[in-house]
Amino acid sequence: MGKALEKTDSVTVEVVGDRNLSMDEISVDVREGSHEEVYVGFEDESWLKRFADEHLMPNLGLVLLSGAYLFNSIMVVSTKVMETDPDKLKEDRIKPLQILVVRMVITYIGTLIYMYWKRDVIEHVPFGPPELRKWLLLRGCVGFFGVFGMYFSLMYLTISDAVLITFLSPSLTIILAWLILREKITRFEVMGSIISLFGVVLIVRPCFLFGARVNLSQINDHVETSNPQERLVATLVALLGVIGASCVYIIIRFIGNRAHAIMSVSYFSLVTTVVSLVGILTIPSIRFQIPSSLKEWLLFGNLGICGFIFQLLLTMGIQRERAGRGSLMQYVQLIYAIFWDVSIWKRWPSFWSWCGMVLIVGSTIWVVNIKNSLAAQKDTLHMQDLENIASRGDSLELEDLSD
């Protein structure tokens, strides 16, 4: 805390604080001619500034990630509304591939603008380093399956169930890293993965385990399907998406910092656009549909804008936050998903979905905590070894001096 002495004609004013004050801000009641010292205090900072300095800025990465997942949830809601529009026949509703085309075209245009704007710091615009292009292309291909699995499952599952299945990705990524990258895997991680799979079984609720469904008339087919076969297919496609998302993590980890992060987003959006267009043109049951109402135009525009903001905030959050805390923020997606299910479709998760939620989220958090605990223990043992080596070195030096 700094101090400054400012002289007036009759008063020596001692200003205590870090902020520069003008004399107009200082008011003292001292008789003219005296030379008393007066301590001037500052008003307390506003609660908003204190809150920002003490809580917001130290956790800025978490705030950005929370905002990113909010925009992602809005994008998922827009997809669900278009895919299950009750005002249209099932064959006339907009399909996932067309939604992906619109979203990824807008995202790709955004990445191109950003890359050319920052081309002084981003090398090899727009296709990245030549030696990494095949890996970036592979990242785009597996990324397509990741996002398509999610979008397809939304036609038959509630948002909360579809999002919940994606939480299998961390467990599957650990297994793939062990198989492909030869990273170590613990028995706790294997146990967590098995428990998560039991959680998915509770979400699917197959008839051979749970028997025939009752009260099917109470199920709104616009929210989730009442057909067990459709529910099973949707879950299997969602699991394919989980595999794709896990492969994306492995490829990005392999690429590392050798290519700018925007290159990964660029290839992902470009490949997804091309594959989706090919699918629309070659699959007989799918035709390209132009939005027929203002609502659909707004939903399409929302998809592209929210998609780009999601990628931007996600990248900024990951850059500012530690991996452990950052990975746990993905679970706010479940809060958003339940909120949208309840507020828009008046649909609470079923009892078995709640049970599956507890198993999947609980096992994943348990695995992350165990992994962080083991890493901390390893670091502690390493520091103790270094201290022991240093102490032995000091004792040897003392022995040499005594000799």
C-alpha positions in Angstrom: 0.0 0.0 0.0 1.6 3.2 -1.1 1.7 6.6 0.7 1.9 10.0 -0.7 2.1 13.4 1.0 0.3 16.3 -0.7 0.9 19.9 0.5 -1.9 22.5 0.6 -1.6 26.0 1.9 -2.6 25.1 5.3 -2.9 21.3 5.6 -0.6 18.3 5.2 -2.9 15.6 3.9 -1.6 12.0 4.1 -3.3 9.9 1.5 -3.2 6.2 2.2 -4.0 3.8 -0.6 -3.2 2.6 -4.0 -5.5 4.9 -6.0 -4.5 8.3 -7.2 -6.8 11.0 -5.9 -7.3 14.5 -7.0 -7.6 17.2 -4.4 -11.3 17.6 -5.2 -11.9 14.1 -3.8 -10.4 15.0 -0.5 -12.5 16.9 2.1 -11.1 17.7 5.5 -12.4 20.0 8.2 -9.3 21.7 9.5 -9.0 25.3 10.6 -6.9 27.5 8.4 -3.3 27.9 9.5 -3.1 24.5 11.3 -0.7 21.8 10.3 -2.5 18.7 11.4 -2.1 15.4 9.7 -5.3 14.0 8.3 -5.8 10.4 7.2 -8.2 10.1 4.4 -9.9 6.7 3.8 -11.4 5.4 0.6 -14.9 4.1 0.1 -15.1 0.4 -0.2 -15.0 -1.0 -3.7 -18.3 -2.1 -5.1 -19.4 -5.6 -4.4 -19.6 -6.4 -8.1 -15.9 -5.5 -8.6 -14.9 -7.5 -5.5 -16.9 -10.5 -6.7 -15.2 -10.3 -10.1 -11.7 -9.9 -8.6 -12.1 -12.6 -6.0 -14.3 -15.2 -7.7 -14.9 -14.5 -11.4 -11.4 -13.8 -12.7 -9.6 -16.7 -10.9 -12.2 -19.1 -12.4 -12.5 -17.4 -15.8 -11.8 -20.7 -17.6 -14.6 -22.5 -15.8 -17.0 -19.6 -16.6 -16.0 -19.7 -20.3 -16.5 -23.5 -20.4 -19.9 -23.2 -18.7 -20.9 -20.6 -21.3 -19.7 -22.8 -24.1 -21.8 -25.8 -22.9 -24.8 -23.4 -22.6 -24.5 -22.5 -26.3 -24.0 -26.1 -27.2 -27.2 -27.0 -25.3 -29.1 -24.3 -27.2 -27.8 -25.8 -30.4 -29.0 -29.3 -29.3 -32.5 -27.9 -28.5 -32.7 -26.3 -32.0 -31.8 -29.6 -33.5 -34.4 -31.5 -31.4 -37.1 -29.0 -32.3 -36.5 -29.3 -36.0 -36.1 -33.1 -36.0 -39.3 -33.7 -34.0 -41.5 -30.9 -35.3 -45.1 -32.0 -34.4 -46.6 -29.8 -37.1 -44.9 -31.9 -39.8 -45.2 -35.5 -41.0 -42.3 -37.7 -40.0 -41.0 -37.9 -43.6 -41.2 -34.2 -44.0 -39.1 -33.3 -41.0 -35.6 -31.9 -41.4 -33.0 -34.7 -41.0 -29.8 -34.6 -39.1 -27.6 -34.5 -42.2 -29.2 -31.3 -43.5 -28.9 -29.7 -40.0 -25.2 -30.7 -40.0 -24.7 -29.1 -43.5 -26.1 -25.8 -42.4 -24.3 -25.7 -39.1 -20.9 -26.7 -40.4 -21.0 -24.4 -43.4 -21.4 -21.4 -41.1 -18.7 -22.8 -38.8 -16.3 -23.4 -41.7 -16.8 -19.8 -43.0 -16.1 -18.5 -39.5 -12.9 -20.6 -39.2 -11.7 -19.3 -42.6 -12.3 -15.7 -41.6 -10.4 -16.2 -38.3 -7.5 -18.0 -40.0 -6.9 -15.4 -42.6 -7.3 -12.7 -40.0 -4.7 -14.3 -37.8 -2.5 -15.7 -40.6 0.6 -13.9 -39.2 0.5 -16.4 -36.2 -1.3 -19.3 -37.9 1.0 -21.2 -40.3 -0.1 -23.0 -43.5 -3.5 -21.4 -43.9 -6.0 -22.8 -44.7 -5.0 -26.6 -44.8 -2.4 -26.8 -42.0 1.1 -28.3 -42.0 1.6 -30.7 -44.9 2.9 -33.5 -42.7 -0.2 -33.4 -40.5 -3.0 -33.0 -43.1 -3.8 -36.7 -43.2 -4.2 -36.7 -39.4 -6.4 -33.6 -39.5 -8.4 -35.2 -42.3 -8.8 -38.3 -40.1 -9.9 -36.0 -37.2 -12.6 -34.6 -39.4 -13.9 -38.0 -40.5 -14.2 -39.5 -36.9 -15.5 -36.1 -35.8 -18.4 -36.5 -38.2 -19.4 -39.8 -36.6 -19.2 -38.2 -33.2 -21.6 -35.3 -34.0 -23.9 -37.4 -36.2 -24.4 -40.0 -33.4 -25.6 -37.3 -31.1 -27.9 -35.6 -33.7 -29.4 -38.9 -34.8 -30.2 -40.0 -31.3 -32.1 -36.8 -30.6 -34.9 -38.0 -33.0 -35.7 -40.9 -30.6 -34.3 -40.0 -27.1 -34.9 -37.1 -24.7 -32.1 -34.5 -24.7 -31.0 -35.6 -21.2 -30.7 -39.3 -22.3 -28.8 -38.4 -25.5 -26.4 -36.1 -23.6 -25.9 -38.6 -20.9 -24.7 -41.3 -23.3 -22.0 -38.9 -24.5 -20.5 -39.0 -21.0 -19.2 -42.4 -21.8 -16.5 -40.7 -23.9 -14.0 -40.1 -21.1 -14.0 -43.8 -20.1 -13.8 -45.0 -23.7 -11.0 -42.5 -24.3 -9.0 -44.0 -21.5 -9.3 -47.5 -23.0 -8.4 -46.3 -26.5 -5.4 -44.4 -25.2 -4.3 -47.6 -23.6 -4.8 -49.6 -26.8 -3.4 -47.1 -29.3 -1.1 -44.7 -27.4 0.1 -47.4 -25.0 -0.8 -45.2 -22.0 -1.1 -46.8 -18.6 -4.6 -47.9 -17.4 -5.5 -48.7 -13.8 -8.1 -51.2 -12.6 -10.1 -48.3 -11.2 -10.5 -46.9 -14.7 -11.6 -50.3 -16.0 -14.2 -50.6 -13.2 -15.5 -47.1 -13.9 -15.9 -48.0 -17.6 -17.9 -51.1 -16.7 -20.1 -49.3 -14.3 -20.8 -46.6 -17.0 -21.9 -49.3 -19.4 -24.4 -50.5 -16.8 -25.7 -46.9 -16.7 -26.3 -47.0 -20.5 -28.3 -50.3 -20.1 -30.6 -48.5 -17.6 -31.1 -45.7 -20.2 -31.9 -48.1 -23.1 -34.1 -50.4 -20.9 -34.1 -53.4 -23.3 -37.3 -55.5 -23.2 -35.4 -58.8 -22.5 -34.2 -57.3 -19.2 -37.1 -54.9 -18.2 -40.0 -56.6 -19.9 -42.6 -55.0 -22.1 -43.1 -51.3 -21.6 -46.3 -50.2 -19.9 -48.4 -47.0 -20.3 -47.0 -46.4 -23.8 -49.9 -44.0 -24.4 -48.4 -41.7 -21.8 -45.2 -41.4 -23.8 -45.0 -38.4 -26.2 -43.3 -39.6 -29.4 -42.2 -36.1 -30.1 -40.1 -36.2 -27.0 -38.9 -39.8 -27.0 -39.9 -42.9 -29.0 -42.2 -45.5 -27.5 -40.7 -48.1 -29.8 -38.1 -50.3 -28.1 -36.4 -51.1 -31.4 -36.0 -47.4 -32.3 -34.7 -46.7 -28.9 -32.1 -49.4 -29.2 -31.0 -48.2 -32.7 -30.7 -44.6 -31.4 -28.6 -45.8 -28.5 -26.3 -47.8 -30.8 -25.8 -44.9 -33.1 -25.2 -42.6 -30.1 -22.5 -45.1 -28.9 -21.0 -44.9 -32.4 -20.8 -41.2 -31.8 -19.1 -41.8 -28.5 -16.5 -43.9 -30.2 -16.0 -41.1 -32.8 -15.6 -38.4 -30.1 -13.1 -40.6 -28.2 -11.1 -41.1 -31.4 -11.1 -37.3 -31.8 -9.4 -36.9 -28.4 -6.8 -39.5 -29.3 -6.0 -37.8 -32.6 -5.8 -34.3 -31.2 -3.6 -35.6 -28.4 -1.3 -37.1 -31.1 -1.2 -33.9 -33.1 -0.5 -31.8 -30.0 0.8 -28.3 -30.6 2.1 -29.1 -34.0 -1.0 -27.5 -35.6 -3.1 -24.6 -34.5 -6.4 -25.6 -32.7 -8.5 -23.7 -35.3 -7.1 -26.2 -37.9 -8.9 -29.0 -36.1 -12.2 -27.1 -36.1 -11.7 -26.2 -39.8 -11.2 -29.8 -40.9 -14.0 -31.0 -38.7 -16.5 -28.6 -40.2 -15.3 -29.0 -43.8 -15.3 -32.9 -43.7 -18.7 -33.0 -41.9 -20.2 -30.6 -44.6 -18.9 -32.8 -47.5 -19.9 -36.1 -45.9 -23.4 -34.8 -45.0 -23.9 -33.4 -48.6 -22.9 -36.8 -50.1 -25.3 -38.5 -47.8 -28.2 -36.2 -48.7 -27.5 -36.7 -52.5 -27.1 -40.5 -52.3 -29.6 -41.7 -49.7 -33.0 -42.1 -51.4 -35.0 -41.5 -48.3 -33.4 -38.1 -47.7 -33.9 -35.0 -49.7 -32.6 -31.5 -49.2 -35.3 -29.3 -47.7 -35.5 -25.6 -47.7 -36.9 -24.1 -44.4 -40.6 -23.5 -44.9 -41.2 -21.1 -42.0 -39.7 -18.2 -40.2 -39.2 -20.5 -37.2 -37.1 -22.9 -39.2 -35.0 -20.1 -40.6 -34.3 -18.8 -37.1 -33.5 -22.2 -35.8 -31.0 -22.8 -38.7 -29.4 -19.4 -38.1 -29.2 -20.2 -34.4 -27.4 -23.4 -35.1 -24.6 -21.8 -37.0 -24.2 -18.9 -34.6 -24.3 -21.0 -31.5 -22.0 -23.6 -33.0 -19.3 -21.0 -33.7 -19.6 -19.4 -30.3 -19.5 -22.8 -28.7 -16.2 -23.7 -30.4 -14.8 -20.2 -29.6 -15.7 -20.3 -25.9 -14.6 -23.9 -25.6 -11.2 -23.2 -27.0 -10.7 -20.1 -24.8 -11.8 -22.1 -21.7 -9.5 -25.0 -22.3 -6.6 -22.6 -22.8 -7.2 -21.0 -19.4 -8.3 -23.9 -17.2 -6.5 -27.0 -15.9 -7.5 -30.2 -17.6 -8.9 -31.8 -14.4 -11.3 -29.1 -13.4 -12.1 -28.3 -17.0 -13.2 -31.9 -17.8 -15.6 -31.9 -14.9 -17.4 -28.8 -16.4 -18.9 -31.0 -19.1 -21.4 -32.2 -16.5 -23.2 -28.9 -16.6 -24.6 -30.1 -20.0 -26.8 -32.5 -18.0 -28.2 -29.6 -16.0 -29.0 -27.7 -19.2 -30.5 -30.8 -20.8 -32.8 -31.5 -17.9 -33.8 -27.9 -17.9 -34.8 -27.9 -21.6 -36.6 -31.2 -21.3 -38.7 -29.9 -18.4 -39.3 -26.3 -19.6 -40.1 -27.1 -23.3 -41.4 -30.6 -23.3 -42.5 -30.9 -19.7 -40.6 -34.2 -19.5 -38.7 -35.2 -16.4 -36.2 -38.1 -16.7 -37.6 -41.5 -15.7 -36.6 -43.4 -12.6 -34.3 -45.7 -14.6 -32.7 -42.7 -16.4 -32.0 -41.1 -13.0 -30.3 -44.4 -12.0 -28.3 -44.5 -15.2 -27.3 -40.8 -14.7 -26.0 -41.6 -11.2 -24.0 -44.6 -12.4 -22.4 -42.8 -15.4 -21.7 -39.4 -13.8 -20.7 -40.9 -10.5 -18.3 -43.5 -12.0 -16.7 -40.9 -14.2 -16.1 -38.4 -11.4 -14.7 -41.2 -9.3 -12.3 -42.2 -12.0 -11.1 -38.6 -12.5 -10.6 -38.2 -8.7 -8.7 -41.4 -8.4 -6.5 -40.5 -11.4 -5.8 -37.1 -10.0 -5.0 -38.6 -6.5 -2.6 -41.1 -8.0 -0.9 -38.4 -10.0 -0.5 -36.3 -6.8 0.9 -39.2 -4.9 3.4 -39.8 -7.8 4.5 -36.2 -7.7 4.9 -36.3 -3.9 7.0 -39.5 -4.1 9.1 -37.9 -6.8 9.7 -34.8 -4.7 10.6 -37.0 -1.7 13.1 -38.9 -3.9 14.7 -35.6 -5.0 14.9 -34.4 -1.4 16.5 -37.7 -0.3 19.1 -37.5 -3.1 19.8 -33.9 -2.1 20.2 -34.8 1.6 22.5 -37.7 0.7 24.6 -35.3 -1.4 24.8 -32.8 1.4 25.9 -35.6 3.9 28.6 -36.8 1.4 29.9 -33.3 1.1 30.1 -32.9 4.9 32.0 -36.2 5.1 34.5 -35.1 2.5 35.0 -31.8 4.4 35.6 -33.7 7.6 38.1 -36.0 5.9 
